[in-house]
C-alpha cells in the first residue's frame, strides 16, 4: 500500500476527549485543571474531512470548523507545506501525512494556546513534531523537533513570552506520546536557576466525530478552547493578587521558530 492509499484508509478527522493541567512551582504552588475536546485532522485529506459530518466544515463556515489560516505563518502558504518547511529547516524530510491537533472554531471562534503538528514517514510512523504556541497578545512561536521511537523526550530554550508572570528566559523539556488510541504531552519549564518553574500536561482519548461528540464540543461549558482561555486569565489574576512578579512583554524574537533536541 502506498503512502497516499494508506492515508485514505484512515479517518480524515477524529476527536480527542481529555484533560489539561497546569502547575506553577515558584514563588508558590498553584495549579488548575480543565476538561477539553480537540480534533486531529489529516492535512492530506481535507476534502474528505469536510464531508465527515454536516456540522463540521473545513476552510468554510460551519457550527464547528477547521481553518488552515488559523495556524502556521498565515502568509498564503498552505499549512501542510508550511509544516514540511519547518521540518526541512532542521534537516528532516516528511514523506507521509501531516496531521494537526487543535481546537476547531466553534461558531467561528477559537483560541489555540497550543497546536501540535505531526509529520509521519511513508509507513505512518510519526517522525517530526511542531509545537505551535500562541499567547494572548496574538503572537505565536513554533518549537520543531525530530522524533524517534526510542526518544520521546526533547528540550529547547524558551524563546517566547507566554505569561507575564514568568520571564522569557529558561528551558522547556517535552515528553510526547503521539496520538493513536491515546495521546499525551507534558511540558516542564525550567528557570535560569535550574529549578522547575512550571509544568503543563495534556492527555486525550480518541473519539469518533459523531453528532454526540460535536454537540458536546459546541454546548458543554468544559470541553472547549474558550474555557481554557478563561482558566488562563483566572489563574493569572489569582497569582497576580498574591504578589507574583510581573514581567513586561519583550519584543518577539525572530525568526519565530526554535529547534528542539532529543534527550
Buried (B, 14 or more C-beta within 10 A) or exposed (E): EEBEEBBBEBBBBBBBBBBBBBBBBBEEEBEBEBBBBBBBBBBBBBEBBBEBBEBBBBBEEBBBBBBBEBBBBEEEEEBBEBBBEBBEEBEBEBEBBBBBBBBBBBEEEBBBBBBBBBBBBBEBEBBBBBBBBBBBEEBBBBBBBBBEEEEBBBBBBBBBBBBBBBBBEBBBBBBBBBBEEEBBBBBBBBBEEEEBBBBBBBBBBBBEBEEEBBEBBBEEEEBBBEBBBEBBEEBBEEBEEEEBEEBEEEEBEEEBBBBBEBE
